């Protein structure tokens, strides 16, 4: 059984493409294949928007890893290995950024699961140059191409989508980069959570802040709070920062892999927690969030989350807090509340 995800396994079958190259890995990469790749090419740099993956790579000094929403480092890279992301718009964003950065003559390898829509690369790469599918295995595809046309310059600011959210008497402008949860719309779970929140005070953490909708509404309705917002995604971090800025609101927005970079003295931890990792469903981050929450709160700190009704979060909350009540419920969502 390979230790690598299926897209890495298909790349591993085609190591000849990487010989002697300076490879820049980007996209939905989530295993240690880049460490293996170092043995077969001149250098490997990983650019990731996922803070958890960035932390996973830290012990491996042979791979240079860069975390952020935009790759701005000086680089020798002459080939991109793009793991196809789950959001097509994010693939467009990454391509535009990386081709603008690396320029004409850059080679590209694209790997991805067929169900993720990786075939879209055939049309998407046309403005840059030719790309061809050379292998398929494990329900994945392997493409190789080359940027032959001078790419357009890249400006991240042009990639933010703006939309208005009206909540109670608040009118907010939300700024969101491709691939960020709540991209272009106000999600009904978040709205139910906001409807249920008590008046807030003290230090408040919006965990998994996405484009910053929940945090911004909380800051607008409770101007005296000390707002912190965290997410594992660099694209979400930049989106939330821009959303706060657009609405003249203040908050500390930062990357965190669950509680890796948070404070430990929150009065409120509030979340519409994520349960997707790549194409597959994953509850690990949320379960850790709930299990450890009391360790990051002041005495009598409170937790409020919204979750799909079918998710069995009450027992986890009950175990860590010793109490859990359902404050609100629809046929799709439930709001859970616990007190330390």
Secondary structure as UniProt FT lines:
FT   HELIX           6..12
FT   TURN            13..14
FT   HELIX           15..18
FT   TURN            19..20
FT   STRAND          22..27
FT   HELIX           33..37
FT   TURN            38..40
FT   STRAND          43..48
FT   HELIX           51..57
FT   TURN            58..59
FT   TURN            61..62
FT   STRAND          64..67
FT   STRAND          79..83
FT   HELIX           88..102
FT   TURN            104..105
FT   STRAND          107..113
FT   HELIX           114..116
FT   HELIX           118..120
FT   HELIX           121..124
FT   TURN            125..128
FT   STRAND          131..137
FT   TURN            138..139
FT   STRAND          140..146
FT   HELIX           156..159
FT   STRAND          161..167
FT   TURN            168..169
FT   STRAND          170..176
FT   TURN            178..179
FT   TURN            181..184
FT   HELIX           188..196
FT   STRAND          203..207
FT   TURN            210..211
FT   HELIX           213..221
FT   TURN            223..224
FT   STRAND          226..231
FT   HELIX           234..246
FT   TURN            247..248
FT   STRAND          252..255
FT   TURN            258..261
FT   STRAND          266..272
FT   STRAND          276..277
FT   TURN            278..279
FT   STRAND          280..281
FT   HELIX           284..292
FT   HELIX           293..296
FT   STRAND          297..308
FT   TURN            309..310
FT   HELIX           314..321
FT   STRAND          325..329
FT   STRAND          333..339
//
